[in-house]
Amino acid sequence: MDLAFDRDHIWHPYTSTLNPLTCYPVSRAEGMYLYLEDGTQLLDGMSSWWAAIHGYNHPVLNQAITEQVGKMSHVMFGGITHDPAINLCKKLVEMTPAPLEKVFLCDSGSISVEVALKMALQYWHAKGKPKSTFLTLRHGYHGDSFAAMSVTDPDNSMHKLYKGFLPEHIFADSPECGFHDEWNESDITDFKTKLEANLENIAAVILEPIVQGAGGMRIYHPTYLKRVRELCDEHGVLLICDEIATGFGRTGKRFACEHAGISPDIMCLGKALTGGYMTMAATVTTKHVADTVCSGEAGCFMHGPTFMGNPLASAVANASLSLLLETPWQEKVLGIEHHLSQLLPQLRHLDCVKDVRWLGAIGVVETYDSVNVSTIQEHFVKSGVWIRPFGRLIYIMPPYDMTEAQLKQLIDAINNALVDLM
Ligand SMILES: *Cc1c(COP(=O)(O)O)cnc(C)c1O
């Protein structure tokens, strides 16, 4: 592979052209493994970027997408519909908690967040009470497009770079009570105070239910989310749950909001939706929100991307969801959770480790100091695994079929890297 060209001309996620880091040349992927150009086999602890829940090169998903290519790869979704989209949306309506029942298909997770925020703005406009502020949590992550970034942690996403352009929203303290801790009622105080002080302006609350992902891999207490729902109901504020990372079984429930027994007014889905095959996301809402939005001045919801409802992505998403529903996914995810609960606590003995935590098929090691991504990555590759840390967080989000021995290989690799490098 022409790695020199790659280094000189191609931007990778969050990279510098002044100081480009080496990228590893992958030529194929199969099951749980990535294969480098030289044949090196790497056990993937990340499911690509939290998306390939069934593993790579899956025969069922391959068949769904190749069959669809032979029929049509894309047609416009304006005024046209097709079975791949209908079948997918039927599944989404069936799977998501009631009363979510209206589906907007879009291109990526960030766009599904944009869509959710636009729905909330149009909702209040239609009610004749325009509101344009969102309440969200510190350490959140909702994507890299502007509106999504505006509700992402202001320090992590460096809001100061975009001052004057980026809308300013309200950030409540992130939950401190961990998932397995005893609930402490004062955890919700800051959220409640900020909500109640700004009711006039708040269109919606947006948050990641139970697991705050890219903003810090924080796993919080279900009662926090329950209180958020209660407060939103009490004050007539919409609740948007961003399940892009947590949806489709990752936390041990189909959707993370089920841990708190709640359902949002608007839910964002993405990442695992197509089993990691193609970019696609969805925003699902209630009949009440949808109908209110459409009763407003515009008479419709004002969004319609070129590749909306792409048949290839729809077909493979539909196959991925069928596969999920037909397999004992919950047993597998809870199996992974059990193994993580056995393997991770041993790492607490290392001086550099501040905390370990887990939920479902998510395992997190937090260190005191930031890791050098490039150095630790090299160490991991030498150990035959693919794990990509950020900041002080080394974490895994494996495909649901990962075995106990494979999980052990991942955790051993983390242990050895920390012993050698930190
Ligand atoms: C990844 C992610 C997004 C953004 O999705 P993209 O497909 O990368 O645009 C939004 N919200 C959450 C919670 C995510 O994990």
The ligand as a MOL file (V3000), in Angstrom:
LIG
                    3D

  0  0  0     0  0            999 V3000
M  V30 BEGIN CTAB
M  V30 COUNTS 15 15 0 0 0
M  V30 BEGIN ATOM
M  V30 1 C -20.5960 8.1710 17.0490 0
M  V30 2 C -21.6550 8.9540 17.7220 0
M  V30 3 C -22.3130 10.0070 17.0710 0
M  V30 4 C -21.9220 10.4800 15.6880 0
M  V30 5 O -22.1300 9.5160 14.7130 0
M  V30 6 P -21.3610 9.6520 13.3000 0
M  V30 7 O -21.9070 8.5070 12.5080 0
M  V30 8 O -19.9100 9.5120 13.6050 0
M  V30 9 O -21.7160 10.9700 12.7410 0
M  V30 10 C -23.3190 10.6630 17.7540 0
M  V30 11 N -23.6800 10.3150 18.9890 0
M  V30 12 C -23.0790 9.2910 19.6510 0
M  V30 13 C -23.5350 8.9330 21.0250 0
M  V30 14 C -22.0360 8.5910 19.0440 0
M  V30 15 O -21.4200 7.6020 19.7150 0
M  V30 END ATOM
M  V30 BEGIN BOND
M  V30 1 1 1 2
M  V30 2 1 2 3
M  V30 3 2 2 14
M  V30 4 1 3 4
M  V30 5 2 3 10
M  V30 6 1 4 5
M  V30 7 1 5 6
M  V30 8 2 6 7
M  V30 9 1 6 8
M  V30 10 1 6 9
M  V30 11 1 10 11
M  V30 12 2 11 12
M  V30 13 1 12 13
M  V30 14 1 12 14
M  V30 15 1 14 15
M  V30 END BOND
M  V30 END CTAB
M  END
